[in-house]
Structures are given as C-alpha cells and as structure tokens.
C-alpha cells in the first residue's frame, strides 16, 4: 500500500510538471536579466524596486540585476546583448541613432518630467532670452524652444544632463531638470529660478519608458512579455503603497535622500506623471507616439518620419485599454454632473423654503435663486456640451485619442473647480462660526504653498510682510477661504505682458483687528465693474477664468465675520484688496 501511495505521488508530480531542479534551488534556475536605470536610486524607479523586492521578477523565472547611474550609451548597451532592458525618455528614444533596433514595451510616465531651469538673476525670463546662451537638454527641450520661436542655431546645447552647481556657477545658462527633483535645488528655493515645462508649450511626450532590443522581442517573446508584466505589476504596487516603497529605498538603497524628500518625489511622480486616475500603469498608444513624431518633424527636431512598426510593443489589449480609459473619464464626468444636478435640486428647494420664511429678504433671495439656477445650469452644461462634441470627433478621428483626452480632462477640471466654489458657498451660508486661536503667519504660508505650483509656472515674484506676533481669534476655515480666493485671483489675473510680475501680501494685528492687504500688478479691473464684482456669478470680463463665485463668497464671508473689505484697481496697472476683521471672542 505504501508503495502504491508513493508511486501515485510521483506520477502526480510528473504529470503536473513539477520541476525538481527548481524545487531544490530556485536561484540557480532563474535566468539572468539586466535592467539599466537612467539615474541614481530614488522614487523615480520605485516600480522596479518593488518588482525585485516583492518577487515579481523571480516569480516569472528571472533574476533581474538593476544597473543604476546615467549612461548616455544605454541604447547601445541594451541592443548589444540579449536579456538586456533599459529605461529612457520617450523623446530621447525616438531621436536615438539606434531607433530602428529598439522596442518600447511600456510608458510608465504618461507625461514627461523634463523641464528647463534658469536663474532669475540672469534676466532669462522667456525662452527667447536663451538665444546666444549655453544650455543642457535633450529632444523635448529642443522641441519646446522651437515651439516658443527660438532659433536653435543660436543656442549652444551641451548634452543631456548637468549639475545644478554648473548653473549657479554660470557655466550654463539653462539646465535640464526633473520636476520631481525640487529637493536638489540649492537651498530648495524655487523662487530663485524660472522653470519652463515643455507641456506648457504644447509638447507632451511620454516620460520614463521600459524598452529592449528588437532582437530580444523576436528571439525571446515570452521573456519580454513576462518582464513587462512583472515591471507593470511592480509599478502598480508602488503607486498603491508609496510610503512602503519610500521605507524600502531608505533602508535598502543608497539614495541619500530624506523621507520628506522621497515622499515629495513620490507624490509628484504618481499624481503628475504616472496619472493612475486616468491611465493604466504602463499604458501607451500608437496615436500618441504618432503625435510625438509629427510634432518633432514640424519643429525640425527630426527630419524624416520614423517608422513606428516594431518600435511600439504590440499587445492584444491595446484597444481594450483605450476603451477602458475613455469610459473611466466619461464615468467621472457623468458622476460629477449628476452630483451637481442633485445639489442644485436640493438647494433650489431649500432656498424656496427660506424665501417663504424670510419675507424681508424675498427680493434678494429670488434674484439669487434665478441667477443660481441659470448659472449652475450653464456652468454644468458648457463642459458637458464640450465633451459631447469631443466624443463625436473621436468617432470620426480615432487616432487623435490623446488630444481629445486632454480636452476632456480640461472640461473635467472646470467642473471640479466649479464644484469646489459651490461647496464653499454652501458651507459658508450654513455652518456656524467657530472661533479659535489662529496662527495667521502659518495660515498664510499654508495658503501660499498650496498655490506654489501656479506661482512658479507663471513666474510671479511673491513677497510677504506678516506682522502677527500672537494668535488671532476667528473662524479658521472662513479666513482660509478668504485668503485663498484673494491670492488665487491675484495669480490668475496676472499681466503676462509685464516682465516683472508680483504679488505682495501684508498682514498685521492692531487693536484686536486683523488687517490683510493683497496687492498685484495684474490686468486690473475697469472702474465701471468695481461696484458689481461682489455680485453672485458676476464676471468682470468675458475672458474670466473662474465661476463668478469667488469674490461673492469672500464678501459674504467678511460680512459674517463682521469685517470690511475695500478694493482699489486700475486697468493695466493692478489691484489692491484690503480686509479688516475684528477679533471674535
């Protein structure tokens, strides 16, 4: 009986494909694979670390060695040997002389992290100012310069990468910069630099891409498939568990970065570059690669149209991924629209009930109700109508998917901003005032930091004069709403035609009264609009970017806090808004 049992077990193991060698020594059975990373250890490569540490490569049957550090000849290294893979920028890979020998397997970063950094002290405030200067940068930055009207023959370009100190020392007038590398700036002082991003000039290339040689794809298709899938699985884990991967980098990898620096890089990498809310990790579309090559040709960065057959890794799930992406975006839009519609109905009923109970304010409330219903309907319908038109265009032009996705994303952002204004309006009118001690300087710093990205991108000089030596008692949430709206407006309505753009914030406490002033040299407000700017949904110009609720909310909030607001403005000169709020006991 024991013999037959043993024989049965043996036959079961044989027919189920049990690998005796693997069982005895998994490490010896793993195939060796080399993966070149294009920089030193940091969150930029989090997915590859996760795939190694979580055993995704090992489970696929491979022992992957990560080779780190900048290697300008990485494509040559990958093409020269089997089982070699690399990571590179989409724009660089297309312009590489060995373009026809490589295949891109996955686009990990849906947007490029590349930017160009210049010193404000050298008076390089526009890209045109770089003519006759020395810079460091690759294909994307060249495309950006040409798009901005810069004559490339007048710009001296020295390779792909340089150290920040070479910018500070004056060796170069502009250097390439990853938007995730804020912590590498000298003194971490973003206000010393101008940051020019290609995406602001219509240049939207893929960022970090996993690639290998075409020989590897042809001769080892199963290994390519498994390495790609394990890599994507690693990135999906890193996106879902960024704090765990930050701990891993600190403990097992020699990054030299602090936890705070790695966490900042992680958030910027995930939410600004990988964009998991809109794309599957690793997703790439032929239509976007075609747009990239068209852009490069139109700008003269490349002369001949490259043949993308063989350059883009083909999977049977490509069409499914496009459909899933579109459905996800449309689902978000529909959900936001439905929520806003429900809110409008509920608010409509509540407002009518308030009208019947408060006859003294009947005229004002009816007027606000009419404007509210009309404006909400318009501001919901406008982006939805845009999206409907975009969907119709996609039906007749399926190759332009990524261009249309950007347009849909813009419409979704408009809905999101409008929703935020509506929620602030609702909360302000219904929530009781809660007084507490407030550190005004800290609150202003928090508000400015939340708008820091806008300040950097629009090259606005920001200065503060805060003289609040003690806590001030008021409603913190309402005070934050006031400050956020006013500072945001100062940034939003800047005058791009002025070389020096500024916003000055002052605050002081005198005789238990908080006095805050926000001054800018933006486009200003015409005198005939000044007495209407606090009206609900009023927009001073047809080009206004907001919902028309911002200053209305500010004015209503100041009144609730028993304060006063004063505005002076001159068209083409600038605006100054002052508020004074009494301390609440």
VMD Tcl script that draws the C-alpha trace (Angstrom):
set ca {
  {0.00 0.00 0.00}
  {2.82 2.40 0.89}
  {4.47 1.58 -2.45}
  {1.34 2.39 -4.44}
  {0.87 5.65 -2.49}
  {4.43 6.71 -3.25}
  {4.03 5.77 -6.90}
  {0.81 7.81 -7.09}
  {2.50 10.88 -5.63}
  {5.38 10.51 -8.08}
  {3.01 10.24 -11.08}
  {1.06 13.28 -9.81}
  {4.24 15.34 -9.64}
  {5.33 14.23 -13.10}
  {2.01 14.97 -14.79}
  {1.60 18.34 -13.05}
  {5.00 19.48 -14.37}
  {6.82 19.66 -11.03}
  {10.36 20.88 -11.58}
  {12.77 19.01 -9.32}
  {15.65 21.33 -10.09}
  {13.56 24.41 -9.32}
  {12.35 22.85 -6.11}
  {15.88 22.20 -4.99}
  {17.38 25.55 -5.97}
  {15.18 28.33 -7.33}
  {18.04 30.81 -7.55}
  {20.10 28.57 -9.81}
  {17.12 28.06 -12.17}
  {16.42 31.84 -12.59}
  {17.58 33.34 -15.87}
  {19.79 36.41 -15.55}
  {18.34 39.68 -16.87}
  {20.00 43.12 -16.75}
  {17.89 46.29 -16.45}
  {19.58 49.67 -16.91}
  {18.07 52.54 -14.91}
  {18.99 56.00 -16.17}
  {19.82 57.71 -12.86}
  {20.70 57.06 -9.24}
  {18.43 55.49 -6.60}
  {15.23 57.44 -5.92}
  {11.44 57.08 -6.23}
  {11.78 57.57 -9.98}
  {12.48 53.81 -10.12}
  {10.10 52.70 -7.36}
  {8.27 50.16 -9.53}
  {11.46 48.31 -10.42}
  {12.47 48.12 -6.75}
  {9.00 46.78 -5.91}
  {9.19 44.16 -8.68}
  {12.52 42.95 -7.27}
  {11.67 43.08 -3.56}
  {8.15 41.62 -3.93}
  {9.48 38.78 -6.05}
  {7.53 39.61 -9.22}
  {10.59 39.10 -11.44}
  {11.59 35.99 -9.52}
  {8.08 34.52 -9.77}
  {8.32 34.98 -13.55}
  {11.58 32.98 -13.52}
  {14.16 35.78 -13.76}
  {16.91 37.16 -11.58}
  {16.93 40.84 -12.54}
  {20.02 42.92 -11.87}
  {19.38 46.69 -11.67}
  {22.25 48.77 -13.05}
  {21.98 52.40 -11.91}
  {23.52 55.68 -12.99}
  {23.48 57.97 -16.02}
  {24.63 56.12 -19.14}
  {24.49 58.15 -22.38}
  {25.09 54.93 -24.33}
  {22.34 52.90 -22.67}
  {20.65 52.10 -26.02}
  {23.93 50.66 -27.36}
  {24.29 48.56 -24.19}
  {20.75 47.18 -24.48}
  {21.00 46.43 -28.20}
  {24.38 44.73 -27.85}
  {23.29 41.85 -25.57}
  {20.30 39.53 -25.13}
  {18.30 39.74 -21.88}
  {19.18 43.43 -21.55}
  {16.50 46.06 -20.88}
  {16.59 49.80 -20.23}
  {14.67 52.86 -19.06}
  {14.67 56.04 -21.16}
  {12.73 59.19 -22.01}
  {10.29 58.86 -24.92}
  {11.69 61.85 -26.79}
  {15.28 60.66 -26.42}
  {14.47 57.14 -27.64}
  {12.84 58.42 -30.86}
  {15.85 60.57 -31.73}
  {18.45 57.90 -30.87}
  {20.56 56.71 -33.84}
  {19.67 53.10 -32.90}
  {15.93 53.87 -33.02}
  {15.29 51.05 -35.52}
  {16.93 48.49 -33.20}
  {14.76 49.05 -30.10}
  {11.18 48.39 -28.99}
  {9.38 50.36 -26.29}
  {7.47 47.96 -24.02}
  {5.62 50.32 -21.68}
  {5.28 54.04 -20.96}
  {5.44 54.35 -17.18}
  {5.23 58.19 -17.09}
  {2.30 59.49 -19.16}
  {3.79 62.98 -19.02}
  {7.43 63.93 -19.24}
  {9.17 65.12 -16.06}
  {11.63 67.22 -18.07}
  {11.84 70.98 -17.64}
  {14.41 73.71 -18.24}
  {15.76 75.67 -15.29}
  {17.25 79.19 -15.48}
  {18.34 81.74 -12.89}
  {16.08 84.77 -12.46}
  {19.15 86.81 -11.57}
  {20.45 86.40 -15.16}
  {17.31 88.06 -16.60}
  {16.33 84.97 -18.59}
  {12.58 85.30 -18.20}
  {11.44 83.94 -21.55}
  {12.78 81.14 -23.73}
  {13.66 83.72 -26.40}
  {16.22 85.11 -23.96}
  {18.25 81.89 -24.39}
  {19.39 82.79 -27.89}
  {23.16 83.15 -27.77}
  {23.29 81.19 -24.48}
  {24.57 77.78 -23.35}
  {22.12 75.15 -22.15}
  {21.91 71.42 -21.40}
  {18.93 69.37 -22.60}
  {17.51 66.73 -24.93}
  {14.85 66.37 -27.64}
  {11.91 67.60 -25.55}
  {13.62 70.80 -24.51}
  {14.71 71.42 -28.12}
  {11.09 70.94 -29.22}
  {9.94 73.41 -26.55}
  {12.47 76.03 -27.68}
  {11.42 75.77 -31.32}
  {7.74 75.86 -30.34}
  {8.43 79.12 -28.48}
  {10.00 80.68 -31.59}
  {13.62 80.28 -30.51}
  {16.23 79.94 -33.29}
  {18.02 76.72 -32.29}
  {21.07 77.66 -34.36}
  {21.66 80.50 -31.90}
  {21.54 78.24 -28.81}
  {24.59 76.20 -27.79}
  {23.35 72.81 -26.46}
  {25.76 70.65 -24.43}
  {24.48 67.09 -23.93}
  {21.52 65.88 -21.87}
  {22.31 66.48 -18.20}
  {24.31 68.74 -15.90}
  {24.68 69.55 -12.21}
  {22.79 72.42 -10.54}
  {26.13 73.89 -9.48}
  {27.05 74.32 -13.16}
  {24.01 76.57 -13.49}
  {24.85 78.52 -10.31}
  {28.49 78.95 -11.36}
  {27.47 80.35 -14.74}
  {28.92 77.54 -16.83}
  {25.47 77.05 -18.34}
  {22.57 79.47 -18.66}
  {19.93 76.72 -18.53}
  {19.97 73.08 -17.45}
  {17.52 70.21 -17.78}
  {15.55 69.49 -14.62}
  {13.14 66.81 -13.40}
  {10.04 68.40 -11.86}
  {10.25 65.76 -9.11}
  {13.75 66.98 -8.09}
  {12.76 70.10 -6.16}
  {14.90 68.96 -3.22}
  {18.08 69.15 -5.35}
  {17.76 72.90 -5.85}
  {20.37 74.88 -3.92}
  {18.64 75.94 -0.73}
  {15.45 74.34 -2.07}
  {14.50 77.91 -3.06}
  {12.15 77.68 -6.05}
  {11.74 81.47 -6.18}
  {15.33 81.90 -7.42}
  {14.61 80.04 -10.64}
  {12.45 80.12 -13.74}
  {11.03 76.71 -14.62}
  {9.96 76.13 -18.24}
  {8.00 72.91 -18.87}
  {7.54 71.60 -22.44}
  {3.89 70.74 -21.73}
  {3.17 74.47 -21.33}
  {4.26 74.91 -24.95}
  {2.21 72.05 -26.39}
  {4.99 69.47 -26.12}
  {3.50 66.39 -24.43}
  {5.89 63.44 -24.78}
  {5.96 60.19 -22.85}
  {8.37 60.22 -19.90}
  {10.09 57.14 -18.48}
  {9.68 54.14 -20.83}
  {10.77 50.50 -20.47}
  {12.48 49.30 -23.65}
  {14.58 46.44 -25.06}
  {16.11 45.42 -28.39}
  {14.03 44.21 -31.31}
  {16.18 41.08 -31.41}
  {15.12 40.34 -27.84}
  {11.43 40.74 -28.81}
  {11.92 38.49 -31.84}
  {14.02 35.76 -30.22}
  {12.61 35.73 -26.67}
  {8.97 36.90 -26.85}
  {7.93 35.03 -23.69}
  {10.72 36.59 -21.62}
  {9.79 40.06 -22.93}
  {6.13 39.52 -22.03}
  {6.96 38.33 -18.50}
  {9.49 41.10 -17.78}
  {6.98 43.71 -18.98}
  {4.14 42.26 -16.89}
  {6.29 41.94 -13.76}
  {7.51 45.55 -14.18}
  {3.97 46.90 -14.52}
  {2.91 44.83 -11.51}
  {5.79 46.39 -9.53}
  {4.73 49.89 -10.52}
  {1.11 49.19 -9.64}
  {2.28 48.12 -6.18}
  {4.49 51.21 -5.80}
  {1.62 53.53 -6.81}
  {-0.70 51.86 -4.28}
  {1.90 51.74 -1.47}
  {4.22 54.76 -1.82}
  {5.11 55.02 1.89}
  {6.21 51.39 2.00}
  {8.46 51.89 -1.04}
  {9.89 55.07 0.50}
  {10.83 52.99 3.57}
  {12.39 50.38 1.26}
  {14.51 52.96 -0.55}
  {15.73 54.43 2.76}
  {16.61 51.01 4.20}
  {17.99 49.10 1.20}
  {19.02 51.62 -1.44}
  {21.65 54.33 -1.31}
  {19.56 57.32 -2.33}
  {20.96 59.84 0.16}
  {17.52 61.46 0.34}
  {15.43 62.20 3.42}
  {11.99 60.70 3.99}
  {10.35 64.08 3.31}
  {12.23 64.46 0.02}
  {11.29 60.96 -1.11}
  {7.65 61.49 -0.14}
  {7.53 64.72 -2.14}
  {9.05 62.94 -5.14}
  {6.57 60.06 -4.74}
  {3.52 62.32 -4.72}
  {4.71 64.35 -7.71}
  {5.70 61.18 -9.63}
  {2.38 59.41 -9.04}
  {-0.10 62.26 -9.40}
  {1.63 64.46 -12.00}
  {3.45 61.94 -14.19}
  {2.01 58.41 -13.91}
  {-1.60 59.69 -13.54}
  {-3.17 56.40 -12.37}
  {-6.63 58.01 -12.13}
  {-6.67 58.41 -15.91}
  {-4.34 55.74 -17.31}
  {-3.49 52.11 -16.65}
  {0.12 51.85 -15.45}
  {2.36 51.29 -18.47}
  {-0.31 52.31 -20.99}
  {0.87 53.74 -24.29}
  {-0.95 54.43 -27.54}
  {0.30 54.40 -31.12}
  {-1.71 57.57 -31.77}
  {0.30 59.47 -29.13}
  {3.62 58.21 -30.49}
  {2.49 59.39 -33.94}
  {1.62 62.81 -32.47}
  {5.08 62.98 -30.88}
  {6.82 62.22 -34.19}
  {4.59 64.72 -36.05}
  {5.47 67.40 -33.51}
  {9.19 66.67 -33.82}
  {9.04 66.80 -37.62}
  {7.01 70.02 -37.70}
  {9.54 71.66 -35.37}
  {12.55 70.35 -37.29}
  {13.88 68.27 -34.38}
  {13.87 65.22 -36.70}
  {13.94 65.43 -40.50}
  {12.38 62.14 -41.61}
  {9.25 60.43 -40.36}
  {10.32 57.36 -38.36}
  {8.67 54.00 -38.98}
  {6.93 53.08 -35.74}
  {6.34 49.45 -36.77}
  {8.44 47.39 -34.40}
  {9.21 50.39 -32.18}
  {5.93 50.07 -30.26}
  {5.35 46.78 -28.44}
  {2.07 45.28 -29.56}
  {-0.39 43.65 -27.16}
  {-3.89 42.36 -27.82}
  {-5.18 44.59 -25.02}
  {-4.40 47.91 -26.69}
  {-7.94 48.60 -27.92}
  {-9.40 47.42 -24.63}
  {-7.14 49.84 -22.73}
  {-8.25 52.79 -24.89}
  {-11.92 51.94 -24.37}
  {-11.44 51.45 -20.63}
  {-9.66 54.81 -20.35}
  {-12.41 56.65 -22.20}
  {-15.16 55.00 -20.16}
  {-13.34 55.88 -16.94}
  {-13.08 59.56 -17.87}
  {-16.68 59.76 -19.06}
  {-17.80 57.99 -15.89}
  {-16.09 60.64 -13.76}
  {-17.68 63.44 -15.78}
  {-21.16 61.93 -15.56}
  {-20.81 61.31 -11.80}
  {-19.76 64.93 -11.18}
  {-22.61 66.22 -13.34}
  {-25.20 64.07 -11.54}
  {-23.96 65.20 -8.12}
  {-24.12 68.84 -9.16}
  {-27.62 68.37 -10.55}
  {-28.82 66.74 -7.31}
  {-27.22 69.54 -5.32}
  {-28.97 72.11 -7.50}
  {-32.39 70.50 -6.90}
  {-31.88 70.23 -3.13}
  {-30.56 73.76 -2.89}
  {-33.44 75.03 -5.02}
  {-35.97 73.56 -2.59}
  {-34.15 74.83 0.48}
  {-33.85 78.29 -0.98}
  {-37.55 78.46 -1.81}
  {-38.39 77.38 1.75}
  {-36.10 80.12 3.07}
  {-37.87 82.67 0.87}
  {-41.26 81.78 2.34}
  {-39.94 82.06 5.91}
  {-37.96 85.25 5.44}
  {-40.23 87.70 3.70}
  {-37.94 90.61 4.47}
  {-35.27 89.21 2.15}
  {-37.68 87.94 -0.51}
  {-36.47 90.15 -3.35}
  {-32.78 89.44 -2.78}
  {-33.29 85.71 -2.40}
  {-35.46 85.38 -5.51}
  {-32.85 87.23 -7.54}
  {-30.07 84.98 -6.21}
  {-32.18 81.88 -6.88}
  {-32.74 82.84 -10.52}
  {-29.07 83.60 -11.06}
  {-28.06 80.44 -9.23}
  {-30.25 78.11 -11.30}
  {-29.26 79.78 -14.58}
  {-25.54 79.91 -13.81}
  {-25.32 76.38 -12.40}
  {-27.19 75.01 -15.44}
  {-24.86 76.95 -17.76}
  {-21.65 76.01 -15.96}
  {-22.59 72.32 -15.88}
  {-23.91 72.23 -19.43}
  {-20.97 74.06 -21.01}
  {-18.24 71.45 -20.25}
  {-20.67 68.58 -20.88}
  {-21.52 70.02 -24.29}
  {-17.78 70.28 -24.99}
  {-17.30 66.63 -24.03}
  {-20.22 65.56 -26.24}
  {-18.61 67.33 -29.19}
  {-15.24 65.73 -28.40}
  {-16.80 62.25 -28.32}
  {-18.33 62.90 -31.76}
  {-14.90 63.96 -33.06}
  {-13.35 60.79 -31.64}
  {-15.79 58.69 -33.64}
  {-14.53 60.18 -36.90}
  {-10.90 60.60 -35.83}
  {-9.95 57.65 -33.55}
  {-6.21 58.30 -33.99}
  {-6.47 61.60 -32.14}
  {-7.46 59.92 -28.87}
  {-4.82 61.54 -26.63}
  {-5.54 65.05 -27.94}
  {-9.22 64.57 -27.18}
  {-8.48 63.07 -23.76}
  {-6.59 66.28 -22.87}
  {-9.67 68.30 -23.88}
  {-11.95 66.06 -21.81}
  {-9.58 66.41 -18.85}
  {-9.77 70.22 -19.17}
  {-13.58 70.08 -19.08}
  {-13.48 67.81 -16.03}
  {-11.15 70.30 -14.29}
  {-13.64 73.10 -14.95}
  {-16.40 71.03 -13.35}
  {-14.16 70.23 -10.37}
  {-13.29 73.90 -9.77}
  {-16.95 74.90 -10.06}
  {-17.94 72.16 -7.60}
  {-15.40 73.50 -5.09}
  {-16.84 77.01 -5.32}
  {-20.40 75.70 -4.88}
  {-19.39 73.67 -1.80}
  {-17.62 76.66 -0.24}
  {-20.70 78.81 -0.86}
  {-22.99 76.21 0.70}
  {-20.78 75.63 3.74}
  {-20.29 79.35 4.34}
  {-24.03 80.03 4.38}
  {-24.95 77.10 6.63}
  {-22.07 76.43 9.03}
  {-21.91 78.16 12.40}
  {-18.98 80.45 13.11}
  {-16.36 78.69 15.25}
  {-13.78 80.93 16.83}
  {-10.35 79.56 17.72}
  {-6.81 80.96 18.06}
  {-5.17 81.14 14.63}
  {-1.50 81.46 13.71}
  {-2.05 83.93 10.84}
  {1.53 83.65 9.55}
  {1.27 79.85 9.36}
  {-2.14 80.04 7.68}
  {-0.82 82.43 5.04}
  {2.22 80.20 4.48}
  {-0.06 77.17 4.06}
  {-2.26 79.05 1.58}
  {0.70 80.27 -0.48}
  {2.27 76.79 -0.52}
  {-0.97 75.31 -1.83}
  {-0.71 77.76 -4.75}
  {3.07 77.42 -5.12}
  {2.94 75.45 -8.38}
  {0.89 78.22 -10.04}
  {3.29 80.88 -8.76}
  {6.35 79.04 -10.14}
  {4.83 78.29 -13.52}
  {3.68 81.87 -14.09}
  {6.98 83.45 -12.91}
  {5.38 85.72 -10.33}
  {7.56 87.29 -7.65}
  {5.89 86.70 -4.30}
  {6.70 88.82 -1.21}
  {5.24 88.80 2.29}
  {5.21 91.23 5.22}
  {3.50 89.44 8.12}
  {3.46 91.27 11.47}
  {1.26 89.00 13.58}
  {3.11 88.29 16.80}
  {0.26 86.48 18.57}
  {-2.64 84.16 17.71}
  {-5.76 85.86 16.33}
  {-9.20 84.56 17.35}
  {-11.55 83.99 14.41}
  {-13.08 81.25 12.24}
  {-10.05 79.49 10.69}
  {-11.85 77.82 7.78}
  {-13.55 81.05 6.70}
  {-10.34 83.04 7.00}
  {-8.58 80.45 4.82}
  {-11.36 80.70 2.20}
  {-10.93 84.49 2.08}
  {-7.13 84.35 1.75}
  {-7.15 81.52 -0.78}
  {-9.64 83.24 -3.08}
  {-7.88 86.61 -2.99}
  {-4.35 85.24 -3.51}
  {-5.56 82.87 -6.23}
  {-7.22 85.79 -8.07}
  {-4.01 87.82 -7.88}
  {-2.15 84.94 -9.56}
  {-4.90 84.07 -12.03}
  {-5.36 87.61 -13.35}
  {-1.69 88.47 -13.72}
  {-0.49 90.54 -16.68}
  {1.70 88.21 -18.79}
  {2.87 91.18 -20.85}
  {4.79 92.61 -17.89}
  {8.36 91.49 -17.44}
  {8.21 91.79 -13.65}
  {5.01 90.36 -12.17}
  {4.46 90.49 -8.40}
  {2.04 89.77 -5.58}
  {2.54 91.46 -2.20}
  {0.80 90.07 0.90}
  {0.76 92.11 4.13}
  {-0.90 91.29 7.45}
  {-0.88 92.87 10.91}
  {-2.96 92.91 14.09}
  {-3.86 96.33 15.51}
  {-6.25 96.90 18.40}
  {-7.77 93.41 18.08}
  {-8.36 93.90 14.36}
  {-6.64 91.81 11.67}
  {-5.75 93.87 8.61}
  {-4.71 91.98 5.46}
  {-3.86 93.51 2.09}
  {-3.07 91.73 -1.17}
  {-1.62 93.84 -3.95}
  {-0.63 92.86 -7.52}
  {0.37 94.47 -10.80}
  {-2.00 92.35 -12.86}
  {-4.50 93.31 -15.56}
  {-6.65 95.33 -13.16}
  {-10.42 95.91 -13.14}
  {-12.20 98.63 -15.07}
  {-13.87 101.27 -12.87}
  {-17.37 100.53 -14.21}
  {-17.09 96.94 -12.91}
  {-15.90 97.70 -9.37}
  {-19.39 98.10 -7.87}
  {-20.53 94.76 -9.34}
  {-17.65 92.40 -8.65}
  {-19.23 91.11 -5.41}
  {-22.43 90.05 -7.19}
  {-23.14 86.33 -7.46}
  {-21.74 84.83 -10.71}
  {-20.51 88.21 -11.93}
  {-17.53 88.09 -14.27}
  {-15.73 91.33 -15.00}
  {-14.51 90.18 -18.44}
  {-15.55 87.54 -20.95}
  {-12.09 86.01 -20.52}
  {-12.55 85.50 -16.77}
  {-11.39 82.03 -15.77}
  {-13.43 81.50 -12.61}
  {-17.01 80.63 -11.72}
  {-18.00 84.17 -10.71}
  {-18.49 82.99 -7.11}
  {-15.06 83.75 -5.63}
  {-15.42 87.42 -4.67}
  {-19.11 86.90 -3.82}
  {-18.06 84.22 -1.28}
  {-15.28 86.48 0.05}
  {-17.67 89.41 0.53}
  {-20.34 87.26 2.23}
  {-17.71 85.66 4.48}
  {-16.25 89.03 5.52}
  {-19.76 90.21 6.41}
  {-20.39 87.08 8.52}
  {-17.17 87.80 10.41}
  {-18.36 91.41 10.90}
  {-15.48 92.77 8.87}
  {-14.98 95.15 5.98}
  {-13.47 94.81 2.51}
  {-12.08 97.53 0.27}
  {-10.80 97.29 -3.31}
  {-8.90 99.75 -5.48}
  {-7.95 98.90 -9.02}
  {-6.73 100.50 -12.22}
  {-6.90 98.77 -15.57}
  {-3.42 97.64 -16.82}
  {-1.86 98.82 -13.51}
  {-3.04 96.39 -10.85}
  {-5.35 95.74 -7.93}
  {-5.18 96.08 -4.15}
  {-7.72 94.44 -1.86}
  {-7.75 95.10 1.90}
  {-9.84 93.36 4.52}
  {-10.21 94.15 8.22}
  {-11.69 91.59 10.61}
  {-12.48 92.17 14.30}
  {-11.29 89.54 16.73}
  {-14.02 87.10 17.79}
  {-14.34 86.19 21.45}
}
mol new
graphics top color blue
foreach p $ca { graphics top sphere $p radius 0.5 }
foreach p [lrange $ca 0 end-1] q [lrange $ca 1 end] { graphics top cylinder $p $q radius 0.2 }
display resetview
